[in-house]
Amino acid sequence: MILDWKLAVGFLTRWPVRLPDQIPPGAMARSLWLFPVVGGVIGAIVAAIYDLAHHALPEWPSAALALTAGVILTGALHEDGLADCADGFGGGRDKDAKLAIMRDSRIGAYGTLALILSVLLRASALTTLHHPDAALLIAHCLSRTTLPVVMRLTPPATATGLAASVGRPSWLVSAVALAIGSGLTVCFYRAQALSPLVAAIVAASLVSLLARRHIGGYSGDVLGATEQIVQISILLSIVPLP
């Protein structure tokens, strides 16, 4: 359990963790059940930053500071994946070309636009919510919940790379992650929990289908894009209607 926690924290954040010299085979895949918990912790910290900022600032700068805190905590891990997927899917002619573009560290027009839209959509959603702190916690938790599920239900695009090195989680690991993420959502939103849960499922499913079509499965970049698109979808799903 301690190793699972260290692996999950080390993978999803920039927080320094001390790992053993020898990591058992498959340990990273087994640790994925803790992704919702780590996501919830990230969300709680981001929510606290928003609350602190909002004591002195209006909604927009408070939302921008909260999103900045999330980027710092994760090292822009998921934003990088979103940008790479946008560039690869938008600019490549075939699977090999798309994967080559996604491996390129440079960012193109599609990736730049995807990042701008991601920040604008999340920030604008936060400015309209009655309880942005709870929304941030759930959005970060549930968006990480979808990752082991996508990895279980979608084949890897290649036999190499970060996602392939992690390995595919078992059905049990994916089910436990889903139970934790769904349980936390119900605890915070109760009768209104259906909207963020459905938004997460639909968004993750669409990204998975898109990844299958473009590159034949998931990669580390696809998982990053999944987290971002699911997070956006969750926040938009709980925006109050006019």
N, C-alpha and C positions, 0 to 999 in steps of 0.2 A: 504493500500500500504506500509506503514512504517513497519507494522507487517510482511507482506510478505517478505520484504527485510531482516529484522532481522532474520526471520526463515531460509531463503535461505542461508544467509551468515553464520549463526550459524551451519547449517547442513553441508555445503560444505567446510568450512574453520575452522581454529583454532582461528580466530579473535574473541575476547571476545565481545559478544553482551548482552545487558540487555533486558531480556524478561519479559513480565507481569506475575504476579503470576498465573493468569488464562488465558489459551490459548483456544480460542473457538474450539469446535470440528470441525475437517476437515480443520483447518487453515493451517497445514503443507502441505496437499495435494494441497490446493489452491495456495500456495506460489511457487509451482514448475514451474510456468510460468517464474519465474525470474532466473531459473538455467542457461540459456544461458548468461544472463547478468553477473551473478556472475562468471561464467566460463570465460567470456571475460575479466573481471577485473583480475582474476588470471592469465590469459594468458598475459595480458598487463604487469603485474608486472614481470612475468617470462621472457618475451621478453626484458624488460628493464635491468634485471640482465644479460641476454646474451649480450646485446649491450655494457653494461659497462665493462663486463669481456673481451669482444673481442677487446676492445681498447688496452689491454695489453697482452692478451693471444691468442694462436691459437684456432682453432675451437673446438677441442675435449675437452680441459679443460673448455672452455666457455660453451659448451653444457652440460657438467657434472655439472657445477655450476648452470645453469638454471634449470636443472632437480632437483637438490637438493633444490633450492628455492621453486619449486612446491611442493615437499614432505613436506617441513617445513610449507608452507602455509596451506596445507590440512591435515597435521598430518598423511600422508600416508594412508588416508582413502581408496582410490581406489586401491592402491597397496596391501593393506591388503585383500581386496575383491578378487583381482586376485589370490593371493597366496592361499587363502582358497578354492576358486573354483578349482584351479589346483589340490590341494591335495584331495579335496572331489571327484571330477569327476574322477580323476585318480586312487584313492585308494579304493573307496567304492564299495561294491558288489551290493547294492540296495539303494533305496531312503533313508531309515532310516540311513544306514551306512554312506552314503555320507553326509547327513545333520549333523550327529554326528561329522564327521571329520571336516566339515566346522565350526562347533561351537568350536572346540578345538583351544585354543590360540597358540598351538605349530605349527611350520612350518615344513613341510616335504620336501622330495626331489623334488616332482613335483612343490610345491610352490616356492622353492628356484630357480629352473630352470626358472620358469615363470617370476620371478622378474628380474633375470639376463637378460633374453631375452628382456623383456620390456625396461629395461634401455639401453641395447646395441642397439636395433632397433631404439629407439627414438633418442639417441645421434648420432648414425651413420647417420641417415636421416638428422638431423640438420646440420651436417658438410658439406653436399652436396648442401644445398638449397641456392638459390640466395638471398632470403629475409626470413631468419629464424625468424625474429621478427614477421612478419605478419603470418607466418605459426604457430607459437606458440600461438598467440592470437586466430586464427581460430580453431586450434586443441583443445584448452581448451574450447572454447565456444561451438563448435559443438558436442564435446564428451559429455558435460553436457546436450545439447539439446536432445540427444537421450533418456535420462533417463526417463522423464515423458512419452514419447511416448511408450517406452518399458513397463512401468508400466501400461499404458492404454490398450495395446494390448495383454499383457501376464498376465495370472492369477498368484496370489501369490502362492508360493510353500507351505507355511504353514500359519496357522491362528495366529501365534505368531512371535516375532522377530521385528527388527527395521523396515524392509520394510512394514510389516503388520501394525505396529503402525502408520506409516505415512498415510496409506490409499491410494487408487487409485485416481489419478487425473481425473478430468472430461475431456470429449472430448474437451471442450473449452480451458481448461488450457493447454492440450497437443498441441492443434492447435496453440495457441498463442506462446508457447515455440518454436515450429517448425518454425513458421513464423519469429520469432526474430533471431534464429540461422541461418536460411537459408538467411535471409536478410543481416545479417552481413557478411556472407560468400560471397555473391554476391557483396557487397560493396567493399570488399577487393580484391576479385579475378576476378570479372567481368566475362569475357568470359571463364576464366579458373576455374570458380566456380563449374563446373559440376563434376570434378574429386573428390574433397573432399566431395561433397554432396553424390555422388554415393558410395564412400568408406565408409562413415558413415552409410548409409542405409544398405549396404550389411553386414558390420561388426556387426552392432547392431542386424540385423535379424538372422545372424548365431549364435550369442551368445544366443539370445532368443530361437531359435530352440534347441540348445544344452542343455539349461537349462530345457526346457520342457521335453526333452528326459531323462535327468538324475534325476531331482528332481520334475518335474511336473510344473515348473513355476519359477518366479523370487524370489530372496531374496536380502537382503542388500549386500551380497557378490557378487551375480550375477550382481547387478547394478555397483558395484565397478569394476568388471572384464569387464563389458560392456564399462565403461568409458575408461579404459586402452586400450582395444583392438580397440575401435573406434579411440582413439587418435593416436595409432600406425598406423592404416590403413590410416588415413588422412595424416599424415606426409609422409608415403611411397608413397601415391598416387600423391604427388606433387614433389617427387624427380625427377630431370631432367634425361632424358634418356641419356645413354652414346653415 
